[in-house]
Amino acid sequence: MSRPAAIELENVTRTFGTKVAVDQLSLQVHAGELFAFLGPNGAGKTTTIKMICGLLRPTRGTLRVCGYDVQMQPELARACLSYVPDNPYLYEKLTGREFFQLVLDLYEVPAAEGHRRIQELIEIFDLDGYLDDLTETYSHGMKQRVAFAAALLHGARVLVVDEPTLGLDPYGMRALKNLLRQHIRQGATVFLSSHSLDLVEALADRIGIVARGRLITVGTLEELRRLAHSQGSLEDVFLRLTNREMLQPAHEPRA
């Protein structure tokens, strides 16, 4: 029996003027998996992520999160999703703790449950000693940690993460790996876009690769190795598959 889909895209296209950023993308991400979304710069990854999160409207096509249509049922879709962008924005005149409380209030998390979750995340992300400082004083790595923690406060069923390793030191990287593994074990779904192929190779259940706005392939690492005729690392497989695509003539925009 197949698992239900946590994220569904059906023939999704997004254009900016004459430029086709995402071209008829169809994809299903299963509930309870860590799905990695890879591609060269300019492949359409961030545009796709912003459409999943409701920050951009598709030119054509349908997106669903937890079964809810992102355009027709935006509040229900957003309620079960958290998004960590590559360059997280925090309110600079709030402390980390005040920012956490703002998130808890927005999602109407009960006070006792919110306090418990804050304490757990302080330990996981080693935030003790920083949380009562203004966020404007944080390093990029600390902002990344706080943004990650805030995304987990309301128990989202789907976590969308764009380039989570920027600014993280080795300790932060280890904490990130452990956190994502734990999140999956608890039954959540993670949609991860990253250039850190070592991270993806260590964690991903399935991998989707895009180039020039089109989905090249989806599968486990072993399935992608067979397709690329390689038994090497994910880096080798990725380079083989994307080089093959990039050598083809450019795609014409579809009507």
C-alpha positions, 0 to 999 in steps of 0.5 A: 500500500502506497503512503499518502502524499504530504506534498503534491505538484501537478503540472506546475509551471511558473513563468517570469515574463518570457522566462520559464522558471519551472516547467510542468513539474509533477511530483509527489513527496510521501508522508514521513520521508526526507525528500531532497530536491537538487539542481544547479543554480537557476534550476528552479528550486527556490521558485518551486519551494516558494510556490509550495509555501504559498509565497508565489502563485504558479502560472499554471498547475496545482499544488497541495500540502497535506491534501490542501490546495495551496491556492484554494485552501491557503490557511489550512495548507500553511497550518501544517507547514513550516519553512526555513529559508536560506537567509532567515529573517528575524525581527531584530528588536525582539529577543530570541525568546520573544520571537519564539513566543510570537510564533507560538501565539500565531499558531495558538499553541497552549502556554504549557506546551509552548514552554515545554517545546522552547525548553526542548529546542534550547537544548537541541540547538544549544541556545542557552545564553543567547535566547534573551539577547536581541536577534540583531546581535546574532551571527548568521549561524545563530540566526539559522539555529533560531529560525530552525527552532522556530519552525519546529515550535508548532509541530508542523507535519511538513518542514520545507528547508532551503539551504540549511547548512549556510553558516553552520559550524561542524557542531551545528551540522551534527545537530542539524542531522540529528534533528532532521532524523528525529523529525522523520522518526516522529512521522513528519515530512522534510522537503530539503533543498541543499548544495551539501550533497554529503548531507543529502547522501546521509539523510535522504530517502529519495532525491529529485533532480531538476535542471532548467526548470524541469524534473530530470529524475526522482528515486533513491540513491541506488536508483539514481546510480543505476540511471547514471551508470555510476557506483560513486558518490551522490556528487558523481551521480549528480554531475553525470545526470545534470551534465547530460541534461545541460548539454541538450538544446535549451527547452522551448517554453511550452504553450 
